[in-house]
């Protein structure tokens, strides 16, 4: 899937939240990469290292995502 096509599968409600700044898609992507234990190059570094890589000040809470 091409990056430009990803939003074709996205609900209108989610698109509106992103467009209106209620949701930060970059933050969500970083959280998902950390959940997979990956760094910004896609290399597996483990969950703790990935968290530290993306969130050196501490992982955001679910409410902040």
C-alpha distance (Angstrom), angle and dihedral (degrees) to the residues before:
residue distance angle dihedral
X1 . . .
X2 3.77 . .
X3 3.83 116.7 .
X4 3.81 91.4 -119.1
X5 3.81 89.5 57.6
X6 3.81 97.4 53.5
X7 3.79 94.2 86.6
X8 3.81 91.8 56.0
X9 3.81 86.3 76.5
X10 3.80 94.2 44.7
X11 3.79 122.4 102.9
X12 3.79 118.5 -112.5
X13 3.80 89.9 -120.0
X14 3.80 91.8 57.6
X15 3.81 92.5 44.5
X16 3.80 90.2 52.1
X17 3.81 91.3 49.5
X18 3.81 90.4 52.1
X19 3.82 93.4 44.3
X20 3.80 91.9 48.7
X21 3.81 93.0 48.3
X22 3.80 96.0 -113.7
X23 3.80 90.7 120.3
X24 3.80 126.6 39.3
X25 3.83 107.2 -146.1
X26 3.82 91.9 -168.3
X27 3.79 91.1 56.1
X28 3.81 90.3 47.9
X29 3.81 91.2 50.6
X30 3.81 91.3 50.3
X31 3.79 90.9 49.2
X32 3.80 91.4 50.5
X33 3.80 92.2 48.9
X34 3.80 89.3 50.0
X35 3.82 89.4 48.9
X36 3.81 87.0 56.8
X37 3.80 92.0 47.5
X38 3.82 93.0 -116.2
X39 3.80 130.8 138.0
X40 3.81 125.7 -141.8
X41 3.82 90.7 -80.4
X42 3.80 93.3 52.8
X43 3.79 93.3 -108.1
X44 3.78 116.4 143.3
X45 3.81 106.8 -114.8
X46 3.81 100.3 157.5
X47 3.76 129.8 -98.7
X48 3.79 99.4 -81.5
X49 3.82 93.7 46.7
X50 3.80 91.1 46.4
X51 3.81 90.9 51.0
X52 3.80 90.0 49.6
X53 3.80 90.9 46.5
X54 3.80 95.9 53.8
X55 3.79 99.7 27.8
X56 3.83 110.1 32.6
X57 3.82 89.5 161.5
X58 3.80 91.7 51.4
X59 3.77 134.7 -74.9
X60 3.81 114.9 -71.8
X61 3.78 118.2 -113.6
X62 3.78 120.5 -107.0
X63 3.80 89.1 -103.8
X64 3.82 90.1 57.0
X65 3.80 93.4 53.8
